[in-house]
Amino acid sequence: MSQTRRLRRAALPLAAAALLASTACTSSGGSGSGSGGAGGDGRLKVALAFPPAQAMSPYGDDAVTLSRLAVVEGLTRLDRNGEARPALAVSWKRDGDRAWVFTVREGAVFHDGTKLDAAAAARSLTAAQKASPKPRVLSDTTLTATAEGTDTVRITTKDPDPLLPQRLANPSLSILSAAAYGGGGRVDPAGHATGPFTLARVNGAVSATLERNDAYWGAKAKAPGVDVRFVADGTARANALRTKDVDVAEYVPISQASLLGDGLVHAFPSARTNGLSLNTGRGVFADPAMRAAAREAVDSKALADGVYEGRADTARGLLGPGVPWAAKLRTAPAGRAKAAAPAEVRRAPEIVLATYTNRPELPEAATVVQQQLEKRGFTVKQVVRDYAQMEADALAGKYDAFIQARNTLLDTADPVSYLASDFTCDGSFNISQLCSKPVDAAVDKAASLADTDARHRAEMAAEAAILGADALVPLVHERFVQGYDETRVRGVALDPMERTLITADTRLG
């Protein structure tokens, strides 16, 4: 066992005490302060890893949190196969190459009591299109939404978009009431969405309270509410689950999984790739030869076996086992630079390697990657903080290297949006700062193809171009580990795309 993991396990009682103190300090009566199963009121207690990074704005990663808590909904939803299914729209059809017509669900109302109609849907989609920065899901397209009567929305895209129905299921394109939109581009989903639960209160980065939406258009939530704690420390989340201080704990640390046992730990395949983004825009890794040297230094198997204790797969590319068609279509990276010689690497300035604490394996992975880079001759300084404190700097290119865990199917259930947002010149989540005409052309080609097989082949050609530029070094492909007591909690969603966790069906008993 590594020294890092021994220290983590030794610190377990302290971390649990910190979580209990946080819970005691932030519960102050009212329906939102229920004690979950322990109190017998049926309220769920949930520990999430990531606190709000943008004040619950639907245009960033907070949108996924809102989706995982069953607060927000879009015109469509995705089934297990990534196909679009009805949600706030009951049907849709294509009208020419660039237009789609959606019929809005009759009888649905927002949490504030106002009625869902075509105008509300068009308003929300227009606001998302105008947002700055744009949601990642819109990185590779431009849409115009227009209400036609009370129940029909026409959506036109700049270029043909065969994935539009899947795209509209993205949490960043959720439909909100008029009252959600304030001045200066501010958007507040609290009390203004349509899901089975309404976001009643948010206590900064500490906690949130959800109440059942009794006016929901579909099956009503079986739990009366959800009390959420944002707990970045993975060991604290695991121990809170063990002591029944929470009913559901997301992203249980690998180091705690064997201690919790199979009754509390539920692992399943994911579409998540953990990668080392190299800053191609400035600093040491602006040199392709230095990026190639870093790539050659990384040993994926050592990470999978050591840090992840065999609960991850060695990296094969950007798209791992959670994207089952990728392996058979993969082609070799093209145009890779020759790696810089060790003597040249040793003369390079110090590099800053950053990652975040919210996923407990990443800091340990960063330590192993640092050792691997230093063995190659790099001088490395680590920066490790909470993700909310790092995202803006990472997107601004202030780190030389950044280790992140990225769900490659999160945006549209098809990796073309991930490729566009993370690796194109105009990508809104381009941590590697890559701007390459061949990569842009390859991604554009994939986005233009309606035939699924042809699009997948084009996506793998784009993967080869990105790997050829060494913009990202794949580290491992994660397997998700969610925590709940299967004898007490029912209806937790184990979703490889990470969009759902708590649903209308989630309950105690």
N, C-alpha and C positions, 0 to 999 in steps of 0.2 A: 504494500500500500504506500502511495506517495506521501511525503510530508504534508503537502497541501491538503490531501483528503483526510489525513489523521487530524489535522487542525480543525477542519470543517466539522468532523464528527465530535471532537472534543468540545466545540463551541455550541453544540446543539441545545443544551439546556438554556444557555444565555440567549440564543436566538429565539427560543420559544417564549422565554420571559418577556423579551422585547415585544413580540407580537401580542401577548396577553395584555401588556401594559398599553399598547396602542389601542387594542379593542376596548379596554376599560375607559381610556381617555376620550375616545371618540363616540361612545354610545351615551346618549343623553336623554333616553326616554322616548316616548312616542312609538308609533308603529314601526318606524325604521330602526329601532334599537332592540328589536326582538332577539332572543338568544337561540334561534334556530331550533334544531331537534332537541337540544337540552331543555329548552323552555316549553316544549310541547305545543308551540303555536304554529308549527308547520312552516315557518319561514326558513329559507335556505341561507346558509352562511358560506360564502365563497371567498377564497383567497386567490387573487389574480397577481400575476408577476409584474405587469407593466402599469404604472400609474399614468394618468392622462398626460400626454406630452403637449397637447395643443388645446387645453381647456375643453375637451370633448368635442372639438371641431370634427365634422364629418369628412373633412377633406384630407386628413392624414391617417396615421395608424390608430388614432382613437376611434375611428369609424369601425374598425374590426372589433374593438372592445364592446362597442354598442351592439354590434351584430351578435357577438358571442353571448351577450346578456339578453338577447331577444327584445331589444328596445326598438330598433329601426328595421325598416323593410324597404325594398325597392319594387319596381314594377314586376320584376321576375325574381326567381330564386333558382338555385342549382340543385339538381338531384345528385345522387352518389356518383353518377357517371359524368358529372360536369355538364349535363344538358339543362337548358333553360326550361323552367316550369312556371305556371301562373303564380303570382303573388298579388300585388296591388293591381296588376293588369290580368284580365281573365283570358285574353287572346291577343294575337298579333299576326300580321302578315306583311310580306315584303311588297313594296310598290315601286318597281323599277330597280335600278342598280344602287341608288343611294338613299332611298327613303323606306321607312317602315311605319306602319300604322298600328297603334296599340289601343285596345279598349280597356278603359279603367273600370275597376271593380265597383259595383253599385252597393251602397250601404255602408262602406267603410268610413270611419271618422277618425280624426286625429285625437291625441290625448287631451287636447284643450277643448274638444267638443265640436270643432269646426269640421265641415264635411270634406271628404276627399273628392276631388273632381279633376277633370283634365287640366284646368288652369293651374291647380296646385302642383300637379305632376310636371307641367311645362316650366313653372317657376323654379322648382327645385333643380331640374336638370340644367336650366339656363344659368342659375347661380353657380352650380358646380363647374360649368364650362368657363365662367368668368372668374373663378377663384384664382388667387395668386398666393402661393404657387398652385398650379393645377393638381388635382388628384392624379396619382400615378396611372390610374385606369384610363385616363384621357390623354396620356402622353403621346399616343400614336394615332389620335383621331381628333376631329373637331365635329361637334354635333350642334344642331339647331332644333329646338323643341317648340312646337306650336300647338295650342289647343284648338281643336275643331269641334265646336259644340261643347257639351258638358262631360261627355264620356269618351272622347277620342283625342289621342295625342299623335301628331305626326312628328317623327324624328328623322331629320335629314343629316347625313354625314358628308363631309368634304370629299371623301373618297369612298368607294364601296366598302362596306364593313360587314362581312358575313357573320361576325361574332357579336353584333350589337345586342341580341337578346341575352347572351351570357354576360356581356359587359354591364348591362343594366341591373344585374343581380349584385354588382359590387357594392359593399356597404357605403362607399363614398358617394354613390348615386342614390342614396336613400331619399324618399319623398317625405318632406316636412311641411308643416303648416306655415301660413304667411307670417305668423308671430315669431317664428324661429329666426327670421332674417332681420338683423339690426343694421345700424350704420357702420361704415368702414369695413364692410365685408364680414362682420362678425355673424356667426351662426350658432344658435343655442338649441340643441335637440331636446333639452329637458322639458318635458311636458308638451312636446310638439311633434312627436313621431306617431307611429301607428301600431307598434308591436304588442305582443302579449303582456309585456311589462312596460311601465312608464318610469323614466328616470326622474325621481322625485327630488333628490338632493345629491350634491357632489361636495365633498369636503376636501377640496384641493387634491393633493396627491396621496391622501390618506384613505378615504373611504367614499362610498356612494350607497344610496338607498334606492331600491326599486320597489314599486307597488304594482299589484296586479291590475291590468287594464280590463275592467269589467265590461267595457263597451267594445271589446275586440271583435272583429268581423268573423274570426275563425273560432276554433275550440279554445275556451278560456284556460288560462294558466291554472295548473293544479296546486301550485304553491301560492300563498297569499302575498308573498313578497320575497325579496332577496336583499341581504345585507352583505355588501362587498367590502373587502379590505384589500388595498393594494400593498403587497408585501414583496419587495424586491429580493429579499434574502430567501433563497430556495430552501435552505435548511429549516428556516423558521416556518415556511409553508408546510414542509413535510411533517414537522413535529406537531404543528397545529392540527393536522389531519390525524395524526396518531393519537393525540389526546382528545379528539372530537371537539376541539374548539372551532373547527370549520368542518363543513360537510363535503365540500369540493375544493380541491387545491390543484390549480393547473400547473403543468410543467414541473413535475416532481423531479428533483435532481437525480441523476444516475447514481450518485454515491449513496442516496437514501433508498433507492428502489428495493434493493435486496433486504434492507432492514424493515421496511414496511410490510413486505410480503404480498403474495398474489391477490389477497382479498382486498387490498387497498390500492394496488398499482395496476393500471390498465395501459399496456403498451400497444401501439398499432403503427402501421406504415405511414410515412409522411412524404410530402412533396418538398420537404425543406432541405436545402443545401447550405451547409456552413462553409463560408469561403473567406479567403484573404483578399480583400480589395486593395489593389496597388494604385497609388495616385499617379496616373499617367500625365497629369497636367503640370506638375512642378516637383522640384526636389529630386532626390536620388532616383526615384522610379519613373521619372520622365524619360530616362534612358532605357530603351527596350532591352539592352544587354543586362542591365541590373535587374529588371523584372524577370528575365529568364533565369538569372542566378538565384533569385528568391524562389522561383517555382521549382528549380532543381533541388533546393535545400529542404523543401517540405516533404515529410514522410507521412502520408495519409494513414497508412496501416498502424503506425505507432500511436497516432491520435485515436483511431477507432478502438484499438486494443487496450490502450492505457487510460486515457482520459474517459472514454465512453464505456469501458469495461465490456466491450463486445456488443453494446446496445446501439451501435451505429454501423453503417456500411462504409467501406473505403470509397473515396471519391473516384468517379469515372468521368465526370464532366459536370456541366452546369445542372443537368437534369438527371436525377437519380432514380432509384427503384420505385419511388412514388409516382413516377411518370412512366408507366410500364412499356409504352411503345418506343421510348427513346433509345434503349440499348441497341435494338436491331437496326436502327437507322443512323447510328452515330458514325461520323467520318473523322479522320485524323485532323487535328489542327493544322492550319496552313500558314506559312510565312513566319514561323517563329524565329526570333533573333537568336544568334549564338550567345550563350551565357558569358558574362564578364569573367575574366580570370580571377582566382582568389586574391592575388596581389592587388588587382584593381579594386575589388570589393573592399579590401581592408583600408584603402585610401579614401573611401567614400565617407561623407559626413554622417553623423549619427541620424538614424531614422526613428520616428515616433510610431510605435505600434499601439493601436488603441482597440479596446473592446468594452463591453458593458457587463454589469453585474446581474442583470435581470434574468439571464439564462446562466445558471450556476456553473455549467461546464465551460463556458467561454473564457473566463479568466484563467482557468487551469490550461485550457487549450492555448491561450496566448503565451503562457509561460513556456509550454513545450515548443511552440513555434518560435519564440524568442531564442530558445536554446538551439534550435535547428538553424536559424538564421545566423546566430553568432558562430556556430561551428563552421559555417560557410565563409565567415569573415566580416559580416555586418556588425556594426555597433548599434545596439537597440535600446531605446528607452520605452517603457510601457506606460500607458495611461489607461486606467480602468475606473469607470464611474457608472452611475445610473444612466440608462439610455436616454431619458428625457433631458439630461444635461449635456448629451453628446451629439444628438442628431443634427442640430444646426451646424455645428463645426464640421461634422463628417460630410454633410452635403456641400459645405463651402470649400472642401478640399484642404482642411487645416491639418490633417494627419497624413503621414506617408503611407501607412498601411492600416487597414481597419478590418477586424474580424467580425462578421455578422452572420446571423442565421436568417436565411431568406426563403420564404415559401414561394416557389416558382409558379404555382398555380393560383395564387391568392387573388389576383386581379380579375381574370376572366375565365378561370379554369382551363385556360390555354396559355402556354408560356410566351406567346408573342407579346403580350403586354409587359411581362417581366423583362423580356429582352429589350423592349423599347424604352421602358422607364429607367432601367439600370445601365444601359450601355450605348445609347444613341446620343448624338450631339445635343439634342433638345430634351433628353430624358430628365424627368423631374426627381429621380432617385439615383442619380448617377454619381455614386460615391467614388468610383474609380476615375471620374473626370474624363472618361474616354470620349474622343471625338474622331471617328474614323469613317471616311466615305465608304469603304467596302463593307463595314459593319452596318452602317445606316442602310445601304442598298440591300443587303441581305435581309435585314429585319423588315424593311418596306415590302420586299417581295413576299415574305411569309404572310404579312398582314393583308396583302391584297388577294390571297387565294381563298376561294370558297370551298374547294374540295378538301376535305379533312386530311386525306393521305398526302396530297401534294403540299398542303401547308405544313404538315409535320416534317416532311423531308426538307422543306425550305428552312424550317426552324432549326433543324440539326446542322444545316449548312451555316446558319448564322452563329450557332454555338461554336462551330469549328473556327469561324473568323474571330470571335471574341477570345477564345482560348489561344488562338494564334497570336493575338496581341498581348497576351499575358496580363489582361486588365484585372482578372480575378483568378486566383489559384484555388480550385475546389479543395476543401479539407476533408469533410465527411458528409454523408447523407444521414440526417437524424431519423430516429424513430421517436414518436411522441410518447410521453409517459404522463398520463393524467391520473390524479388521485381522488378516489372516493370509496367509501365503504359500501360494497355491493349488497350487504345485508340491510343497510339502512336507507340508501339513496337509489332512486329509480330515475330512468329517463335522461341520464347525462349523454350528450351527443359526443361520439368519438369521430371527429371529422378530419380526414386527412388534409382538407383545404383550410382548416382552422377558422371557418366562419361561424360555426355554431358550437356551443358548449351547454349553456342553460337554454332550455326550450320550454314551451308551454306544458310539456309532459314531465318536466323534471320536478321531482317531489320527494319528500321524506316518507318512509313507511314501506 
